[in-house]
Amino acid sequence: MKSSAVLVMAMILSAVVSGSFLLIQSAFTTPPPTEANRLPELSSQLDELMRRLDSLERTTERSRSRELPPIASAPSDEAIGERITDWLDRHGDEILARAAVEAAPEAQARTKSIDASEWSVEDALASLAEASSWDEQEEIWRKIRESGHIDEVVALFEERALQASGDADTQAELGFAYIQKLQTLDDGPEKGNWATKADQAFDAALALDETHWNARFTKATSLAFWPPIFGKQAESVKQFEILIDLQETRGDQRQGYAQSYLFLGNLYQQRGELDKARETWRRGLSRFPNDTSLQQQLTAGQDR
């Protein structure tokens, strides 16, 4: 209200000043008007000012009485949690899939950061110790071969196996190191010597623990790749049969178990025993129904 009064006073003062100016100006140009002639004019100006003041007051009152729209209250923690849960239900799988694609395997992240020529024996052993999957180990061994340190690494595994002659894991690791050495050699007597040393290392591990899965699986797989003239495929079949019985006795489904059925079925197929091959693949699929390799082999085998 004070602002309205001030505004009115300012307007009145402005009018008075303007009127005074007009009076002074008229004094020099025309004869001064009589008091009777001025009264109607001043009365009219005052009425106009009062009308404006009344209109201003009404506008002010309307502004004060007008209700502002209510401000929405902040959502509760419970409501926020429900929205987050709903969003994750709808988009969680997509996020996980994207993360899986974007996240490179640990082996590649570690080994690709160091050029093969820059690898040391210490780098190789440290990486192998941290490896958590078959694929990761394969990538690390590839780097070791490319670095030119394969002989040094194999020598260290031989020393370890000698010092821990009663440990099945250490003997199996030595056999696997020998297999890696094989991949650097051309076919010939030297390669045969290293293959024999690998098989002997796996036998040493199995003598300590006949249920050692890695030792028996790698032994069976390596025997399958011997030249047919040596007749090692029959022994490979025997080892895979023992391995599958062991797997089914354990009753669990570990990584790589499906490969035992796949490889044994393939060996039966190579020997012309198609019925045994199909039965082995079916046996594997009954335990690993989502394994695409077994599915493909069984489908192809039924067409023969």
C-alpha angles and dihedrals in degrees: 000000000000090000090053093051092048090050092051092048090049091052093047091048090048090051092048092050091047090048092049091051091051091049093051092046091049090051090067098042109030137022113274112267119244120255091247092058092051099050097074092049094050092045090053092051091049091051090051091051092049091050091052091047091052091050091049092051092050091050091050093050092050091051092052095046095047110108118228117226112265117263112241112245119239114265116258123251088251092055091048091050091051091051092049091048091049092049092049091049089056099039106021096098091049091052093049092048091050091048091051091053095045096044109082118214113273092241093057092044091055102036099041091054088066122054113235092241090057096054119114129199088254090054090051096050093044091052093047091050090054096045112118103181142039093248091051092052091049091053092050093048089051089056091048091053092048092048092059093237098110094110092050092048092048090050090054091051089050090052092049092049090051093051093045100039092152096055116095095198092055092050091049091050090053090052090051091049089054089052089055090052089053090062091064094056134082120234112282145090094306091057090050090053093054091046089054091049090051092051091049091051091053090049089053090053093048091048087060095041119009090190093059099130099193093050094049095042094050091044092051093046095048092048089056090062097054114113109271091242090074093055095225095139092081090056089047090055090050092051093049091049090053090046094052091049088051092050094050091047090055090050096208130111111231129177110282098020092113089057091065091062092043095051095043091050090050091052091051089050092051089053091052094251096131096162091055090045093053092045091051093050091048089049090053094047091053087064100030104032094167097054105119095196092058091045092052094047093049092048092049091045093054090057092059 
